[in-house]
Amino acid sequence: MKGLIIINSFTSSPAISYKAWRLMSEFRLKGIECDVVKTVDLPVIYKNGIETIPDIDEWGFCVYLDKDKYLIDAIEKRMPVFNSGKSTFLCDDKMVTFQALRNSGIRTPLTIPAPLCYSQSPDQGSIDLFLDIVEKELGYPMICKESYGSLGKQVYLIKNREELELKNKELINVTHLFQKFYSESQGRDYRVLTIGGKVVASMERINDHDFRSNIAEGGVGKPVTLSPEFIEMAEKVSNILGLDYGGIDLIKANDGKPVFIEANSNCFFSEIEKVTKINITKILVEHIISRLKDMNLI
């Protein structure tokens, strides 16, 4: 059996290349060869109601290192995919993630999604009414996030009404949301890696120069021992979202308890492997092989 590793065609991120290479290397040690294929090489075409993609029969499973929901759906009809299309969908849209976790007992920030707006010149009275609600519920500073985004690039700190109005105007036709800002965790969070619904590694990310702790924004990882409450939350989130592997981001509130921030279905391993000295890629490969054996595919 050969494996298929899918990566995005339009990024040259070293972290993605490293992750694909690490997966290939660990699978090879288990006697399984893998090919890395870019999304553009597998176009999905619908003709007369029939879905077609280039022949992928030479591969028996797929590790999907992208978020393209159309391609993952097509591949998943033909072979097992890790993570699944459903899990990828639930994690990709930040508001959908919160909807999936509602009524589960997971503590999350107060969150208000912006109403969908198609117009280039929307009614100002409606905008003001919505922003009044956001301002009253969240106060300043607050967080604004685009619903789709990675590496902290689409996350903004809003400090006053003027900034709120400007950012909402900028994103008026982009799905976004507003959240409570936990000042006690500014520039700090916990990245918790789960595989098969269990925590396998964790690190604290610290950024003294930005409110975002992301490594891509200058954050630095360091080893951390999590309390049982943090482990329990990360594992519960991972299982609700059905993640074979995931990066669960948590912060610590003033009361010392965890607050869920985001779940990542396509998290990078380079920094956390370096910080923890844990071979996360090997654990993931062993998990995937175990899943394939359960399916009687190997």
ChimeraX attribute file (.defattr): number of C-alpha atoms within 10 A of each C-alpha:
attribute: neighborCount
match mode: 1-to-1
recipient: residues
	/A:1	12
	/A:2	17
	/A:3	18
	/A:4	21
	/A:5	24
	/A:6	23
	/A:7	22
	/A:8	17
	/A:9	12
	/A:10	9
	/A:11	9
	/A:12	9
	/A:13	9
	/A:14	10
	/A:15	14
	/A:16	20
	/A:17	14
	/A:18	14
	/A:19	18
	/A:20	22
	/A:21	16
	/A:22	19
	/A:23	22
	/A:24	21
	/A:25	18
	/A:26	20
	/A:27	22
	/A:28	13
	/A:29	12
	/A:30	12
	/A:31	11
	/A:32	14
	/A:33	17
	/A:34	24
	/A:35	15
	/A:36	18
	/A:37	15
	/A:38	16
	/A:39	20
	/A:40	13
	/A:41	11
	/A:42	17
	/A:43	14
	/A:44	17
	/A:45	13
	/A:46	10
	/A:47	7
	/A:48	5
	/A:49	7
	/A:50	7
	/A:51	10
	/A:52	13
	/A:53	14
	/A:54	10
	/A:55	8
	/A:56	13
	/A:57	10
	/A:58	10
	/A:59	17
	/A:60	18
	/A:61	25
	/A:62	25
	/A:63	22
	/A:64	25
	/A:65	23
	/A:66	22
	/A:67	18
	/A:68	16
	/A:69	13
	/A:70	11
	/A:71	20
	/A:72	24
	/A:73	15
	/A:74	18
	/A:75	19
	/A:76	15
	/A:77	9
	/A:78	14
	/A:79	15
	/A:80	19
	/A:81	21
	/A:82	24
	/A:83	23
	/A:84	20
	/A:85	22
	/A:86	15
	/A:87	23
	/A:88	26
	/A:89	19
	/A:90	23
	/A:91	23
	/A:92	24
	/A:93	19
	/A:94	23
	/A:95	21
	/A:96	14
	/A:97	22
	/A:98	20
	/A:99	11
	/A:100	14
	/A:101	18
	/A:102	12
	/A:103	9
	/A:104	10
	/A:105	9
	/A:106	15
	/A:107	16
	/A:108	18
	/A:109	16
	/A:110	11
	/A:111	17
	/A:112	18
	/A:113	17
	/A:114	22
	/A:115	14
	/A:116	11
	/A:117	14
	/A:118	10
	/A:119	9
	/A:120	9
	/A:121	9
	/A:122	13
	/A:123	9
	/A:124	9
	/A:125	9
	/A:126	10
	/A:127	17
	/A:128	12
	/A:129	11
	/A:130	15
	/A:131	17
	/A:132	12
	/A:133	12
	/A:134	22
	/A:135	17
	/A:136	10
	/A:137	14
	/A:138	18
	/A:139	16
	/A:140	17
	/A:141	18
	/A:142	20
	/A:143	21
	/A:144	25
	/A:145	21
	/A:146	22
	/A:147	21
	/A:148	16
	/A:149	13
	/A:150	15
	/A:151	14
	/A:152	15
	/A:153	14
	/A:154	13
	/A:155	20
	/A:156	17
	/A:157	20
	/A:158	20
	/A:159	13
	/A:160	13
	/A:161	15
	/A:162	10
	/A:163	13
	/A:164	22
	/A:165	15
	/A:166	12
	/A:167	15
	/A:168	19
	/A:169	15
	/A:170	10
	/A:171	17
	/A:172	20
	/A:173	16
	/A:174	17
	/A:175	18
	/A:176	23
	/A:177	21
	/A:178	26
	/A:179	22
	/A:180	19
	/A:181	20
	/A:182	16
	/A:183	13
	/A:184	11
	/A:185	17
	/A:186	17
	/A:187	20
	/A:188	24
	/A:189	25
	/A:190	26
	/A:191	27
	/A:192	25
	/A:193	28
	/A:194	25
	/A:195	24
	/A:196	19
	/A:197	20
	/A:198	19
	/A:199	21
	/A:200	17
	/A:201	23
	/A:202	26
	/A:203	22
	/A:204	23
	/A:205	23
	/A:206	23
	/A:207	19
	/A:208	13
	/A:209	12
	/A:210	15
	/A:211	20
	/A:212	25
	/A:213	26
	/A:214	22
	/A:215	15
	/A:216	12
	/A:217	16
	/A:218	16
	/A:219	21
	/A:220	18
	/A:221	24
	/A:222	16
	/A:223	16
	/A:224	16
	/A:225	11
	/A:226	16
	/A:227	10
	/A:228	9
	/A:229	11
	/A:230	21
	/A:231	19
	/A:232	15
	/A:233	19
	/A:234	28
	/A:235	22
	/A:236	18
	/A:237	23
	/A:238	27
	/A:239	18
	/A:240	15
	/A:241	23
	/A:242	19
	/A:243	26
	/A:244	22
	/A:245	28
	/A:246	31
	/A:247	25
	/A:248	24
	/A:249	21
	/A:250	25
	/A:251	23
	/A:252	17
	/A:253	13
	/A:254	11
	/A:255	6
	/A:256	9
	/A:257	13
	/A:258	24
	/A:259	20
	/A:260	22
	/A:261	18
	/A:262	20
	/A:263	29
	/A:264	23
	/A:265	29
	/A:266	21
	/A:267	20
	/A:268	18
	/A:269	19
	/A:270	17
	/A:271	15
	/A:272	23
	/A:273	16
	/A:274	13
	/A:275	17
	/A:276	16
	/A:277	11
	/A:278	15
	/A:279	17
	/A:280	22
	/A:281	21
	/A:282	17
	/A:283	16
	/A:284	21
	/A:285	21
	/A:286	16
	/A:287	16
	/A:288	24
	/A:289	18
	/A:290	13
	/A:291	17
	/A:292	15
	/A:293	11
	/A:294	10
	/A:295	10
	/A:296	8
	/A:297	12
	/A:298	11
